[in-house]
Structures are given as C-alpha cells and as structure tokens.
Amino acid sequence: MLISTLTIADASLPLVQRWVFDRIGIAPTPFATLVYDLLIVAAVFAAMVSLIAMFCIWWERKVAGHMQSRFGPNRVGPIGILQSLADGIKLLLKEDLQPKDADGLLFRLAPYLAFAPAFAAFLALPFGPEFTFEPRLNVGVFCILAILSVEVMGVILAGWASNNKWSVYGAMREACQMVSYEIPLGISIIIGIMTAGTLNMVALGHLQGGGIHTWLVFRNPFTLLAFFVYFVASLASNKRAPFDLPESESELVAGFHTEYSGLRFSFFFFAEYAAMFVVGGIQTTLFLGGWNDPFGLIGYLHAKWAADPIGNAGLLIGLNILGAGVFVLKCMAIIFVQMWIRWTLPRPRIDQVLYACVKVLLPLSCALLLGAALWQLLVGDAPYVPWTPLPAYTPLAGQTFQPWSISQWWALGATGPFVTQVILALVGIAGIAAVIGWIFYAFRTGRDLKQRLTDPAPIITADAELEPA
C-alpha cells in the first residue's frame, strides 16, 4: 500500500511529498513540511546544480575541442569526464586573493550574489507533473525571471568592488546589455503566455501534452518566431558568445571577474552554466512541450493514471522520472546549440550588440506580439488540455479531448489552428532532422581529419637549420 493514510487536507500536497510522508509514517505538519523542503533543496537541488554545471563545463571543452580538431579533456577519468572535478579541487586549493584597494565586503559578496539567483531559479522549474518543487506557483515564469534579474547585481558589484578599470568596464557592459535584452526576452515570453493563457509552469506542461503539434512553438507562426527571439535574447542575458562582452578576454583580460581567484572565481562559472540550464528550462517549458514527448504518450498516461493517484502512485512517480529525463534532454539540446554558437560566431562590438537589440529584436518582438494578439482574435485556438474532459461551454462538453482527432478539432471550430499546427510541426521536424543530420555528418567527417596536438613536433637538427634555402 503506497498512500493509504491520506486525509482531505493532505491532498493539497504534491504527490511525491505525500508519498514520502506516508512511507515514513509522519503527519504533514508545517514543521515536517519545512524540514522536507530543506532536505530536498540540500540533497537534490544542490547536487543537481553542481552536477549540471560540472558536466556542462566538461562538455563545452569537448565540443570546443572537436570543432577545432582537438580531443579536448581526455586525461582525467574516462574521456576526461572527471576534468571538472579536478579543476574544482585545484580551485579549492588555490590562494584566495583580494586586491588591496578593493571593497572587501562587496568583493566577497558578489560571487554569492551571482550564484544564488541561478540556484534559486531551479526550484521553480517543472521537471515533471509532480516533480516540481512548488507546483502551485501561479506566476512561475515571471518568478524565475525576477530571480535571474538579481544576477546582474552580482556582476556589477564584482566589477565595482574590484577597483580595476577592466572589471568596471565589464560590469558596465553587463548592465547595459542585460537591461536592454530583457525587454525582447520578456516580450517573447509574453507571446507564449498569451497563447497558453497561464503563468503556471506545470499547467503549461499539461497544455502541451498531446503531441508535438500541441507544443506552443507550433501553435502559430508568431510563437515560432518568438521562440528564436527568446533564444537570441537569452544568449545576451546569459553573457554567452557572441554576447560575452562583459568578459571579453581579448579586450578586458577577464572582464568583471579579472581579480577573482580560487573558489570565488568558480562561483561565477557555476552561475553561468546553471543560468544556461534555467533559461533552457524556461524555453523548454514555454515552447517545447516541457516534460512531454513528441508523441503525447507521457501526457496520455499521466491523465489516465492521475484519475486514481493513490492506487497509481508508483506508476506516476515512474512516469515523472521519465518526464524529467525528457525535460533535461531538451534543456541539454538547447545548451549544446549555445555552445555551438560560441565556438562558431565572432564577437561583435558593444555598439553592434546594442544595435541588434534596439533596432532589430525590440521592433521584431513588438510586431510578433501584435501578430500573436491578432491571430488569437481572428483565427482563434483550441486552448484545451489534452486527454482531459472538455469544458461545459464547448459543443463536445464532457468528452475527452483527443488532440489527434481531426473530427474533434472540426467540431470545436478549430480546423484552421489544427492545420496550422500540423504544418508548422512538420516544418519543425524537418528543421530538427536537418540539424541532427548536419551534426552527425560533421562528426563523421571530422573523425577522418588529423587531430591537432596529438603527435610531437619533429626535432630539427643543427645541420638542417644550416642548409641553404
């Protein structure tokens, strides 16, 4: 028996929490709930953030190596997988230096202020229908954006407190870049929210559980374009190349963290890669179906088993584990594209970065917002949760919404949106297949190239140097 002692009051708790309390045999008192939340944060989320950051650091070095005909890390552990761990130990043992004229309090505070928001944002990400720290958070999207906006304060403090002109330059670049690109970033999110009709990130996942054609990115042409606007703006807000001007080592030594060393330096690195996963998680939840697979099987099985959550608790937890794997895989795909772009495109000037925001992305995002609003007004949509009973105000009230049933879309008066979603989904599938094929082709042909730095350089003798040309 999994959940046999639940009361009506307990039903408001998340499924996993209810299951844990029942197995332990304790009542969900406020103190017990607080202890449970603290343990989850310390044991699950802290470990998750650390592992994701360490893996992404190693992965980026491998991606950079393959793009430059090198092996990348290959000495510490199998295929160099433990390189990040070795680097972490090295940073722990390095001397923690602080400039003599720096502002000591702000200098020490800045790394933690940069890392804490990225860590806190993980708590609102919906890894699964029941694998969400707080599924009842009805403003989840804007909550994450508000938390991440605090990170810029850590960067500004790091640059200002270092009392170094290069650090100050990097901090000021981050300030103007972050504030500028948050506007098209927010507008592109509003487009997705307006299409979905909810800010709750769990509800966003349920709304896209009917298959790839129900994902918000394929709802209409404007959300598809908003997906790319969000991606470009997220690169700038995360200081990722080609928008890494706050750190540009060719101009500012290391930018805002020039004076940092040891453990405090590692906090900035961890914050960057954790924030990459968070913005990828927002993009996955808002546009790419969240934890749902392209065929709608997870959404179908969840709707079926959630009818009896007590008897099917084990099945639901297993389904959530599968959904969490799908969610992480989608986020990692987005992170890979960010890495791909970093090692492909050159860095623009700061005036070009701001021009791209003010003169390109901002007008484009405003036009997309207007187009999405007119689409909702003139064409409409079928904003129903797949595999659940249709509302009473619809012609098919009480019937289960079948997202693959053309007859239901016809009866609901949503034939136009259905055809649009199918066409856009086919275009998206073709584009994804082309990108994956391109990656495999590059990987296959790259194996035939001679890897750099693998053979010792030939020794030139003195006699050879004296030979006439």
C-alpha positions in Angstrom: 0.0 0.0 0.0 1.5 3.3 -1.1 -0.8 6.1 0.1 -3.4 4.7 2.4 -3.5 7.2 5.3 -4.1 10.4 3.3 -6.6 12.9 4.6 -8.5 15.6 2.6 -6.1 18.2 3.9 -3.1 16.1 2.7 -4.4 16.1 -0.8 -3.2 19.7 -1.3 0.4 18.5 -1.0 2.4 17.4 -4.1 2.2 13.7 -4.8 5.8 12.9 -4.1 5.7 14.7 -0.8 2.5 12.8 0.2 4.1 9.5 -0.8 7.3 10.2 1.3 5.3 11.2 4.3 3.1 8.1 4.1 6.1 5.8 3.8 7.9 7.4 6.7 4.6 7.4 8.7 4.6 11.1 9.8 1.8 13.7 9.6 2.4 16.6 7.2 2.7 19.3 9.8 4.2 22.7 9.0 7.4 21.8 10.7 7.7 18.4 8.9 6.9 20.2 5.6 9.7 22.7 6.3 12.2 20.0 7.1 11.2 18.1 4.0 11.7 21.2 1.8 15.1 22.0 3.3 16.2 18.4 2.7 15.0 18.4 -0.9 16.9 21.7 -1.5 20.1 20.5 0.1 20.1 16.9 -1.1 18.5 17.2 -4.6 18.8 20.7 -6.0 22.3 21.5 -4.6 23.6 18.2 -6.1 21.7 18.7 -9.3 23.1 22.3 -9.9 26.7 21.1 -9.1 26.5 18.1 -11.4 24.9 20.0 -14.3 27.5 22.8 -14.1 30.4 20.3 -13.9 29.1 18.3 -16.8 28.4 21.3 -18.9 31.9 22.7 -18.3 33.4 19.4 -19.4 31.0 19.1 -22.3 31.8 22.6 -23.6 35.5 21.8 -23.6 34.9 18.6 -25.6 32.6 20.5 -28.0 35.3 23.2 -28.5 37.9 20.5 -29.0 36.0 18.7 -31.7 35.2 21.9 -33.5 38.9 22.8 -33.5 40.1 19.3 -34.5 41.3 18.5 -31.0 40.4 15.8 -28.4 39.6 18.2 -25.6 39.9 16.8 -22.0 41.0 13.2 -22.2 43.4 12.6 -19.2 41.3 12.7 -16.0 38.9 9.8 -16.0 37.2 8.0 -19.0 37.1 10.5 -21.9 38.2 13.2 -19.5 34.8 13.2 -17.7 36.4 13.9 -14.3 38.3 17.0 -15.6 35.8 19.4 -14.0 36.2 17.6 -10.6 40.0 18.0 -10.9 39.6 21.7 -11.7 37.3 22.2 -8.8 39.8 20.6 -6.4 42.5 22.9 -7.9 40.4 26.0 -7.3 39.7 24.9 -3.7 43.4 24.7 -3.1 44.3 28.0 -4.8 45.0 31.0 -2.7 42.0 33.3 -2.3 43.4 36.7 -3.2 41.8 40.1 -2.8 43.1 43.4 -4.2 44.5 45.8 -1.5 42.3 48.7 -2.6 39.1 46.6 -3.3 35.9 47.0 -1.3 36.3 43.9 0.9 32.6 43.3 1.8 31.2 43.8 -1.7 34.1 41.9 -3.3 33.3 38.9 -1.1 29.6 39.2 -1.5 29.5 39.5 -5.3 30.2 35.8 -6.2 27.4 34.5 -3.9 25.0 37.2 -5.2 25.7 36.0 -8.8 25.3 32.2 -7.9 22.3 32.3 -5.5 19.7 33.5 -8.1 20.7 30.8 -10.6 20.4 28.2 -7.8 17.0 29.5 -6.6 15.6 29.5 -10.1 15.9 25.7 -10.2 13.2 25.5 -7.5 10.5 26.7 -9.9 11.4 24.5 -12.9 8.8 21.8 -13.7 10.9 18.7 -14.3 7.7 16.6 -14.3 3.9 16.9 -13.5 4.7 16.0 -9.8 8.5 16.7 -10.0 8.1 20.4 -9.3 9.2 21.9 -6.0 6.2 24.2 -5.8 3.6 23.2 -8.5 1.0 25.6 -7.1 3.1 28.7 -8.0 0.8 30.5 -10.4 3.4 33.0 -11.6 6.2 30.6 -12.1 7.6 32.1 -15.4 7.9 35.6 -14.1 9.1 34.3 -10.7 12.1 32.8 -12.4 12.8 35.9 -14.5 12.6 38.1 -11.4 15.1 35.8 -9.6 17.5 35.7 -12.5 17.4 39.5 -12.8 19.2 39.7 -9.5 22.3 38.1 -11.0 23.3 41.3 -12.8 23.7 42.9 -9.4 26.4 40.4 -8.5 28.2 41.1 -11.8 28.1 44.9 -11.2 29.3 44.5 -7.6 32.2 42.3 -8.7 33.4 44.9 -11.2 32.9 47.9 -9.0 34.3 46.3 -5.8 37.5 45.1 -7.6 38.8 48.7 -8.1 40.0 47.7 -11.6 39.2 49.6 -14.7 38.9 46.4 -16.8 36.5 44.9 -14.2 34.4 48.1 -14.2 34.2 48.1 -18.0 32.9 44.6 -18.0 30.4 45.3 -15.3 29.0 48.4 -17.1 28.8 46.3 -20.3 26.8 43.7 -18.5 24.5 46.3 -17.0 23.5 47.9 -20.3 23.4 44.6 -22.2 21.3 42.8 -19.6 18.8 45.6 -19.2 18.5 46.0 -22.9 17.9 42.4 -23.9 15.5 41.8 -21.0 12.9 43.7 -23.0 12.7 41.5 -26.1 13.2 38.5 -23.8 10.1 39.4 -21.7 8.0 40.3 -24.8 8.8 36.9 -26.4 7.7 35.2 -23.1 4.5 37.2 -23.1 3.7 35.9 -26.5 3.9 32.3 -25.3 2.0 33.2 -22.1 -0.8 34.9 -24.1 -1.1 31.9 -26.4 -1.3 29.5 -23.4 -3.4 31.6 -21.1 -1.5 30.7 -17.9 1.7 31.6 -16.0 1.8 28.3 -14.1 4.7 26.3 -15.4 3.0 22.9 -14.5 -0.2 24.0 -16.4 2.0 25.0 -19.4 3.3 21.4 -19.5 -0.1 19.8 -19.3 -1.4 22.1 -22.1 1.3 20.7 -24.4 0.8 17.0 -23.6 -1.0 16.0 -26.8 2.0 15.6 -29.1 4.4 17.7 -30.9 1.7 19.7 -32.8 0.3 20.9 -29.4 3.7 22.4 -28.3 3.4 26.2 -28.1 6.2 26.7 -30.5 4.0 25.3 -33.3 0.7 27.0 -32.2 1.0 29.8 -34.8 3.8 31.4 -36.9 4.3 34.2 -34.3 5.1 31.9 -31.4 7.6 30.1 -33.7 9.4 33.3 -34.4 9.1 34.3 -30.7 11.0 31.1 -29.9 14.0 32.3 -31.8 13.8 35.8 -30.4 13.8 34.4 -26.9 16.8 32.2 -27.7 18.9 35.2 -29.0 17.9 37.4 -26.1 18.7 34.6 -23.6 22.2 34.4 -25.1 22.7 38.1 -24.3 21.2 37.9 -20.9 23.4 35.0 -20.0 26.6 36.7 -21.3 27.1 33.8 -23.8 29.0 34.3 -27.0 28.7 36.2 -29.3 27.4 38.4 -26.5 30.1 37.7 -24.0 31.4 41.3 -24.0 31.4 41.6 -20.1 34.2 39.0 -20.0 35.8 39.6 -23.4 39.3 38.3 -22.7 40.8 39.8 -25.8 39.9 43.3 -24.6 39.3 43.3 -20.8 41.6 40.5 -19.6 38.7 38.6 -18.0 36.1 41.3 -17.5 34.2 41.7 -14.3 35.9 38.7 -12.6 39.5 39.7 -13.5 40.6 40.0 -9.9 38.9 36.8 -8.6 40.7 33.5 -8.0 40.1 30.2 -6.2 36.6 29.3 -5.0 35.1 32.7 -5.6 36.1 32.5 -9.3 34.4 29.1 -9.6 31.1 30.6 -8.3 30.9 32.8 -11.4 31.4 29.8 -13.6 28.8 27.7 -11.8 26.4 30.6 -12.0 26.8 30.9 -15.8 26.2 27.3 -16.6 23.4 27.0 -14.1 21.7 30.0 -15.7 22.2 28.4 -19.1 20.2 25.4 -17.9 17.5 27.6 -16.3 16.9 29.7 -19.5 16.8 26.5 -21.4 14.3 25.1 -18.9 12.1 28.2 -19.4 12.3 27.8 -23.2 11.6 24.1 -22.9 8.5 24.6 -20.7 7.2 27.6 -22.6 7.7 26.4 -26.2 9.0 22.8 -26.5 6.4 20.9 -24.5 8.2 20.7 -21.2 8.4 17.1 -19.9 6.2 15.8 -22.7 7.5 13.5 -25.5 6.7 14.3 -29.2 4.0 11.6 -29.4 2.0 12.6 -26.4 2.4 9.3 -24.6 3.5 10.9 -21.3 0.5 13.2 -21.3 -1.9 10.4 -22.1 -0.6 8.1 -19.4 -0.5 10.8 -16.8 -4.1 11.8 -17.5 -5.1 8.1 -17.3 -3.2 7.3 -14.1 -3.9 10.6 -12.4 -7.6 9.6 -12.2 -6.5 7.4 -9.3 -3.4 8.9 -7.8 -3.5 6.8 -4.7 -3.6 3.4 -6.4 -1.2 4.5 -9.2 1.3 6.5 -7.2 4.2 4.2 -8.1 3.3 4.4 -11.8 3.0 8.2 -11.6 6.4 8.5 -9.9 8.0 6.3 -12.6 6.3 8.4 -15.3 7.6 11.6 -13.7 11.2 10.2 -13.8 10.7 9.5 -17.5 9.3 13.1 -18.0 12.3 14.6 -16.0 14.6 12.7 -18.4 12.9 14.2 -21.4 12.9 17.7 -19.8 16.7 17.5 -19.1 17.4 16.2 -22.6 15.6 19.1 -24.2 17.5 21.6 -22.0 20.8 19.9 -22.9 19.9 20.2 -26.6 19.4 24.0 -26.1 22.7 24.2 -24.2 24.5 22.4 -27.0 23.3 24.9 -29.5 24.5 27.7 -27.2 28.0 26.0 -27.1 27.9 25.5 -30.9 27.3 29.2 -31.5 30.0 30.2 -29.0 32.7 28.4 -31.0 31.3 29.4 -34.4 30.5 33.1 -34.4 32.9 36.0 -33.8 32.3 38.6 -31.0 30.7 41.9 -32.2 31.4 45.3 -30.8 29.3 46.7 -27.9 27.6 49.2 -30.2 26.6 46.4 -32.6 25.2 44.4 -29.7 23.0 47.2 -28.6 22.0 48.0 -32.2 20.8 44.4 -32.6 18.7 44.8 -29.5 17.2 48.3 -30.0 16.9 48.3 -33.8 16.2 44.6 -34.6 15.0 42.4 -31.8 12.8 45.0 -30.0 10.8 46.1 -33.1 10.6 42.4 -34.1 9.3 41.3 -30.8 6.7 44.1 -30.7 5.5 43.1 -34.1 5.3 39.5 -33.1 3.3 40.4 -30.0 0.8 42.4 -32.2 0.6 39.5 -34.7 0.0 36.9 -32.0 -2.8 39.0 -30.5 -4.5 39.4 -33.9 -4.1 35.7 -34.5 -5.9 34.9 -31.3 -8.6 37.4 -32.2 -9.2 36.4 -35.8 -8.1 32.8 -36.1 -8.5 31.6 -32.6 -7.2 28.4 -30.9 -8.2 25.3 -29.0 -6.7 26.0 -25.6 -7.8 22.8 -24.0 -5.8 20.3 -22.0 -5.2 17.1 -24.0 -6.6 13.9 -22.6 -9.0 15.7 -20.2 -12.8 16.4 -20.4 -13.7 19.4 -22.5 -15.3 22.4 -20.7 -19.1 22.8 -20.5 -19.1 25.8 -22.9 -17.8 23.7 -25.8 -20.0 21.7 -28.3 -18.3 18.5 -27.0 -18.8 19.2 -23.3 -17.7 16.3 -21.1 -15.9 14.4 -23.9 -12.2 13.7 -23.6 -10.2 16.0 -25.8 -8.3 13.9 -28.3 -5.5 16.0 -29.8 -5.0 13.7 -32.7 -8.7 13.5 -33.7 -9.5 15.7 -36.7 -13.2 15.3 -36.2 -13.0 16.8 -32.7 -11.0 19.8 -34.0 -13.6 20.2 -36.6 -16.5 20.1 -34.1 -14.7 22.6 -31.9 -14.4 25.0 -34.8 -10.6 24.9 -34.7 -9.8 23.3 -38.0 -7.7 26.3 -39.1 -5.5 26.2 -35.9 -5.1 22.4 -36.3 -3.9 22.6 -39.9 -1.5 25.4 -38.9 -0.1 23.5 -36.0 0.4 20.3 -38.2 2.1 22.3 -40.9 4.4 24.1 -38.5 5.2 20.9 -36.7 6.2 19.2 -40.0 8.4 22.2 -40.7 9.9 22.0 -37.3 10.6 18.2 -37.6 12.3 18.8 -40.9 14.5 21.5 -39.5 15.4 19.4 -36.4 16.2 16.4 -38.7 18.4 18.7 -40.9 20.3 20.0 -37.9 20.8 16.5 -36.4 22.0 15.2 -39.8 24.4 18.1 -40.1 25.9 17.3 -36.7 26.3 13.6 -37.5 27.9 14.5 -40.8 30.3 16.9 -39.2 31.2 14.3 -36.5 31.7 11.5 -39.1 33.8 13.6 -41.5 35.7 15.1 -38.5 36.9 11.7 -37.5 38.9 11.5 -40.7 40.8 14.7 -40.0 44.2 14.6 -38.3 43.7 15.7 -34.7 45.9 18.7 -33.7 48.4 18.4 -30.8 48.5 14.6 -31.0 52.0 14.0 -32.4 55.2 15.5 -31.1 56.8 18.2 -33.3 59.7 16.9 -35.4 63.2 17.7 -34.0 65.2 19.9 -36.3 68.9 19.3 -36.2 71.5 22.0 -36.3 72.7 20.7 -39.8 69.2 21.0 -41.2 69.0 24.6 -39.9 72.2 25.5 -41.7 71.2 24.1 -45.1 70.8 26.7 -47.8 67.2 27.5 -48.9 
